[in-house]
Amino acid sequence: MDIVSVLRSRPALRWLVPSAAAVAVIGGGAAAGTIVANADPALPERSAAQLLVDLQSADPQGLSGTLVQSADLGLPGIAGLLGNVSGGGGNLTSLIAGSNTARVWYAGEDKARFALLGTSGETDVIRNGSDVWIWSSKDNTGTHVKLPADVGGKPDKAPAGLPATPQEAAEAALAAIDESTKVETTGAAEVAGRDAYELVLSPRDTASLVGQVRLAIDAEQHIPLRVDVYAKNTSKPAFRVAFEQITFEVPADDQFSFNPPPGAKVSEGGIADHSGKAVPGAPGVPAKPSVPGAPAGSPAGDGVKVIGEGWTTIVVGKAPVLDELEGAKSSSSSPEETQAGQVAEQFLGTLEKVEGSWGKGRLLRSSLFSVLLTDDGRVLGGLVSPEALYAAAAK
């Protein structure tokens, strides 16, 4: 079965690969059915097209496990600043340089729990039917949200800026599949003691800083067990999220019950506006749609411009003028504003000063992406080199 046939028989897959470019996407023009995993003898061969269908149709009845997210984005200055801001707690810092460990439980779309384990406490997001709890053990505080009857959707995401589970990371990677992406299989792997197939996504445009994205897909349950993102010309992943241990038994109901401990401060949260409509981005409610071609999670909005497409997309938006950020500390009138000004000043101090025909600004450079803040109040970012941002800023 070729990829075009797959897309026609599975309409839900059309968002993964535009059918007009399907043949070009899979294997450089070859039919997807001709590219098979060099599987372990215990596993039958699976083509790239079959693995895409597996991912889309996966529907485990329940699971629980331990997962680890690790990152090394090459941002030592930012990592140090985040460590200071978080008081040495480590969770913020480990998002870009280090690792986080979490526990997950899942028993259907309306029963899910994610517990981020930190050195100084635990943060939980629990959904049980229409009840959503967000809990921090460190300061014994939480928020309770009651979902409207018509709010469904996938289990709530963890409170972090990067993908917290292999499923989230896989969805972000698969959303990038178009004619600019090469899709291959490389054989079998073992993750968390389970057999898995490996699917590899690689940018065809060498201007992208991303070398490849590797997904390990459970051979039986078809969910992603591990996702690795490699920078170009590197052998160690810059970002990884993977299960360390997993079982596909349905967790007991008491895993989704939440009883605030003594002395806890719990506030009631709301997710509806005055018209009674659900607010995008609230727990259990889909976030605002992304800009087409923009990195996953980039909100669409006024003043946002997209340059290019695929893996070399550059998103241009508005940002505070750098002079205003640098002067925020001296103009602050409250302790909170003073602290915010100090953080802004420290953040800018970690960025490289750059200039060119486009003007002057500050550069955030990592192994996977670049962000340019210009003196005239623009911010440009993408999975590209600084030179690509400079060229876009000059247009």
N, C-alpha and C positions, 0 to 999 in steps of 0.2 A: 504493500500500500504506500503510495507516495504522499508527500505532505499536502498537496492540493486536495486529494481525496479525503485526507484526515480532516482538513478544515471544512470541507463541504459536509461531512458527516457529523462533525462536532462544532456547531455554530459558536459555542462558548469559547472555542480556541481562537477565533478570528482576531481577538484583541492581542494575541501573542505574536502572530506572524501575519502581516498583510498578504492576502492570497495572491495579489498581483506580483509580489516579489518572492513568493515562497520557494520556487526552485532555486533562485539565486542565493537564498539564505542558507539552505541546508547543503553543506558540502560543496560549495563553489559551483553550483549548477547541476550537480548530480541529484538523482532522486533520493529522498531521505531513506527509502527502504534499502538502498545499497550501502548505507553507512551503519554498521552494526557494532555493538559493544563486543570487544574481545573478552567475553565473559569468562569467569571462572567456570570450570567444568560443571559445577553444581548449579550454575545459573544458565537458563536459556538465553540465546542472543536476543537483544532488543535494539531496534533502530532508534535514531534520534526522534523520528516522528512518533514512534510508539511511546517513548519516554515522555514526550510532551503531553500526549494523551493521558498517560499514567498520572502525571502531576495534576492535570486539570480535573481528573475524575476521582482523585483520592478522597476517601470519606471515612476515616477511622471513627469507630464508635466511641472510642475513649483512649486516653493515653496519659502517662505521667512519666516524668524523668528529670534529669539534671542536665543543664546545658551551660556551656562556657562561651562567652564572647570575648575575643581578644583582638587587639589592634596595635599596630605600629606604623603610624602615619607619618613619622618623621617630623614631629612638631614638638621638640623638647621645650621651647620657650612657652608655648601655649599650655603644655602639660604642667609645667611648674606653676603657671598662673592659676590654672584650675585647681591645683592642689592647695594653693593658698586660699582661694575663694571658698573651697569646700571645707576648710579647716583641717585638712589632712585626712578627710574621710575616705578619699581614694576613688569613689565611684565616678566622679566627673573626670578625673585624670585618666582613669583606666579606659574610658571611652575612646581615647585617641592614643594612649600609650600604656598598655597593661591589659588586665583581664577582669571580667565580671562573671560571677557565677549565679545562676538562678535555678529555681525549681518551677516546674510547670505541671498543671493538672488540667485535663480537658475531658468533658463528658457531654459534648454537643455544643451547638452554637450559643445556648443560653446558660451554660455551666462551664466556667473556665476560671483558672486562677494562675497568676504569675507572681512569683516571690523573688525579688532581687535581693541577694544576700550581700551585705556590706560588712566591713570590719567593725562598724559601730552601730549596726542595727539592720533591720530588714524593712523593705518596702513592698507592700502587697497590693495587687489589683485583683479584686474578686468579683466575678459576676455570677449571680444565682437567680435566674429568671429575670425579673424586672429590677432587682436590687443590684447596685454596683457600689462596692466599697473600695476606697483608696486609702491605704493605711501606712503610717510610718511609725515603727516601733521606737525609733531613736528619740523622738520627742513626744511619743504617746498621743499623736493626733491623727485624725482621719476625716474623710468626707464621705457622706452617703448620698447616693443619687438614686432616685426612683425613675425608671424608664417608662415612657408611655407604652401602652399596650401594642401600638403599631410599630415600635422600634425593634428591628431584628438585626440581622447582620452577623458578622464574624465576631469572635471573642475579642474583648478589648485588648489594645496594645499596651505594652509596658511603658512606664514613664521614662523613655530615653530617646535621644535624638537619632541614634543609629538603630538598624534592625535588631530586635531583641531575640528573635527566634529564626531558625533556618527557613521557616515558611515565609516570614516577612522578607527576609533577604532574597529568597527565591522569587517571590512575586515582583520585587523591585528589579531583579536581573531579567526576568522573563519579559517584563514590560518594555525592555530595551531592544527586543528582537525585531529587526526589520532587515532590509536589504544590506545594511551596513554591518551585519553580524554574521560571523561564521559559526555554525553549530556542528559539534562533533561529539562522538562518544569515544571514551578511551579505555573502557574495560570495567572491571569490577573493583570494588573496595570493601573494606570492612569498617563500619563505624558503630561504636557503642555495642560491639559484639554481634552486629547484624550485617548480612550481606546487602550490598548496594551497588547500583550502576552509577557510573560517572558521566555526566553531561557537561560539555565544555562550551562556553560562549566566548568568542574572541572578536574584538573590533577589527574590521577590515581596514579602517582608516588608522594608519600608524601614528597620526597626530595625537591620538588619545593617549593619556597617561596610563590607562588601564591595559594590562597585558591580556588577562583572561579572567573569567569567572567560572569556577568549577562547582558543580552541584552533585552531591552524592545522594541518590534517590533510593529509598528502601525498596528492596526487591519484592516484598510482599504487600506492604501497606502503601507504597508509592508516595510517601511524603518525603520531603528533603530532610536528611539527617545531618548534613553538613553543607555549608556554603563558604567557599574561599574566594577572596578577591585579590588578585595579584597585580602589582604595578608592573609596568613594562620592563622587560629585561631583568626580572628578579625571580628567585626560586623560593622565596619565603612569602607567604600571604601577608598582605598589609592589613587585611581584615578577615576574621573568621568567626563564624557562629556555628556551633556544633553540639549535638547531644553527646554527653559523656556516658549517660545511662538512660535507657528508655524501656518502658513496657507498654503494651497496647491493651491492657486490661482497663475497664471502666472504673475510675476512682469512686470511692465511697462518697455518699452525699455529704458526710460531715466535713469533707475537704473544702466544701463551698459555703459552709456556715461561718458567720463571723459574729463573735460576741466581744464587744469592746472591753478591754481589761479595766480594772478599777482605776479611777482617776483620769480616764481618757477624756480628751476633748474632741468631740465629733460634731462637725457642722453638716448641715443639710445643703446639698448643692442642687442647682436647677439647670435644666438643659433646654428649656423652651423660651422663646422670645414672647413679646406681648401678644403676638398673633396666634400663639399656641403652637407654632411650628418648631420642629426640632432644630437646634442650632448645630450646624456642621462642626465636627471636631470634638463634640462633647462625648463622654463615654458611651460607647455603643452606637454612635452616629457617625456615618462616613464623613471624612474630612472634605474640605473644599477640593474641587477637581484641580488636577495639576495642569500646568502649562504644557501643551503638546511638545514633546521633545525635551522638556526640562527634566532635571534630576528628580527621582521619585520624592514626593513630599513637598515639592516646590509649589506654593500656592499661586493660583492664578489671581491677577488683580490689576488695578490701574497702575500704569507706569512701568509695567514689566514687559520687556522686549526679549524675544528669543532670536538668536543668530545661529545659523547652521542647523544641523540635524544629526540624529543618531548619537554616537559616542563623543562627538566633538561639538555638541551643542553648547552654546554660551548663553547664559541668562544675564540680562542687564536690568538693574533696578535702581531705585533711589535709596540713598543712605544719608545720614547726617553729614554735613560738611565737616571735614577733619578739624578745622579750626574750632568748631563748636564742641566737638568731642574732647579736644585737648584742653579747652577752657572750662569744661563742665565742673571740675573740682572747685575752682575758685569762685564760680558763680552759684554754687549750691547754697541753699538756704535751710536745709534740714539735714540731720544725720544720715538719713537714707540716701538723699541726693548726693551728699558728700562721699559716701561709700561708693555709690554708682559712678561718680566722677573719678574716683581713685582707680576703680576697676577698669574704666574706659581708658584712662591714661596708661595704666600698666599694660593693657592689651595692645594699645598702639605701640608701646615701647618694644613689644616682642616682634613687631612687623618690620620688614625691610623697607627702607625708603627707596623709591624708584622714580624715574622720570623719563620722558621721551617726547616725541612730537605731539602726543595726546595730552601732555601736561605732567603734573606731579601727583604722587600718591603713596600708598603703602601696600605691600604685597604679602599675602599669606600663601606660602608655598608648601605643599605636602607631596607625598609620593603618589597620591591618586588624584588630587585636584589642586587648582589654584584659584585664589580670590584676590581681586584688585579693588582697593578703595581709593577713589580719586579725590583730589582736593576740591573738585567742584561738585561733590555730592553724588557720585555714581558708584555702584558696586557691580562688578562683573565676576562671574564665577563659572567654572565648568571643569570637566575631567580632561583638561588640556594644560599645555605648558603656559608659563607666564607670557611668552612671546605671542601666543595666540590671543591672549587677553589684550596685550598692548595693541595688536593690529585691529582688534574689534573696537577698542577705545578710541582709536584714531579716526574711525569712520564717522 
